[in-house]
Amino acid sequence: MKVITYRNYGPPEVLKLEEWEIPIPKSIQIRIRIVKTAVNSGDWRVRKPDPQIARLYFGLFKPKNPILGLSYSGVVDAIGEGVTSFQVGDKVLGSKGIKMGAYAEYTIVEENSLIIKLPDKMSFAEGAGISFGGLTALDFINRCQIQNNQKVVIYGASSSVGSSAIQLAKHLGAHVTAVCSKANFELVKSLGANETFDYETFFADSNQNLYDVFYECVGKTEIKSNLKYLKKNGNLVLVGATFRQMFQALFLKLIKRLNVHFGPIEETLENLKFLVSLVNLGKYKVNIDRNYPLERMVDAHRYVEAGHKKGNVVIDVTSER
């Protein structure tokens, strides 16, 4: 089978196409022929790595697991003894989580892992795109306990996390302000944003708005600037916090008792099922920006790392059949 590996940390060019043996599922394991995967900020941050402290988990000098890839959709290809929830031929979607490994034509997952059947209303591309942005957005939204009519600002609103956060905040009845480039205003409005700012004007002196939640998706602002726009007892979300910002946020959380949310998310099957239920109800859309073939993974990483994607970047791994 074809896989994309990264044997060393570094720029997109460390990604290489290799041929591996197709794995065989063991007891309570499922083999999936991956049809689509996606490139997310989590993928390139681990590849780089950013922050460098990520090496403590993924490998100090070189990656312990050379295959990246968080989210996937595909078809159950084989099952191990004892598997009861899935059958060969089932269309599925899921997340490999922090273990990764979805940049491959086949992957093995446990039956009780983060995997569900792909609904008829969802394409394989949507199935591959829903996990990372949707689960990240939902976990932080839940931490903030957003209420009806609260004011939420989402910075980096056209990203996969941002586009998901807009829809989830609106589902909870919030008034959503989206901050993104002017070219993406129509996109974020179509997802439910009540008003828009571009990056240049949001922090202008003329903007005197205060928000219940400041949801920073892309790690390109300073915490001090964000706090100026928070109401008393408001929530600050730092999805893409740098190592320095994590220390700063921890200080604010522990010493000043501010509501600052950062760090790894909790991916749960319950949350994934909730997102899919919203799709089935027509209340959540998985926005697809671009598709790349597996062989062009380097180009896909370059594009995503540049920070200009609109929603999700999907990788075509195998053909749909």
C-alpha angles and dihedrals in degrees: 000000000000118000134174112226138185110203093177136028117256146082124347090276091074087074110100135181113239138172117237135175114266107254122240118225119238128204114323090003129124127209114213127196099217114225098176137010130174139227113231136173088261090062098053093040090057092044093053093027110236114200099027090220086075086081088075089069105027098040132304100230102010135003116285091206109038095197120083126193129113107191134040148164126202149114129297103249102176138356133210127230113290098026109137107158098062137041133200107276097032114138109228145176131199152130130266088204121201091337089067124183106145097121090093142085090243134024138179122228134174117253091238094048128105097296133121136168117275110248119235090243093059128078122219088252092055090046091055092046101048102069108063102038095033098047092043093049094045095049093053092042089055092049090055093050091217114208134203114286095010116142115243126183118198115199112201089024097169094058121101091260093041095049089050093046092053092056096043094048090049090049087058092051100256126150103240128208113191123206115197141115117305090246089066099048094102092049096053092044090053088055092054109272111155095206139001140218128184119229094257098053103037094078093042118124089246091068105086097160122133123206138202090219130027105195111192110191105173109040095238102120137071119252092227091058093048094052091060089069097048125101118229109288090011124149126249116200119197108188097167100032118167120229090259091050091050090059091045091048092048090054092050091047098047103031104029095030093229121160100249119157124196142128134066118348127230109243110203135178088229091059093046091051089049092054092049090049089056089051090052090051092050092245099113131048127197104216115213116202104176142352125217130182116245090253090062096056091125091059091047091053092048090053096046094045090053087068101229103107121128106221117315135003110210128202120213104222107165133357122272113253 
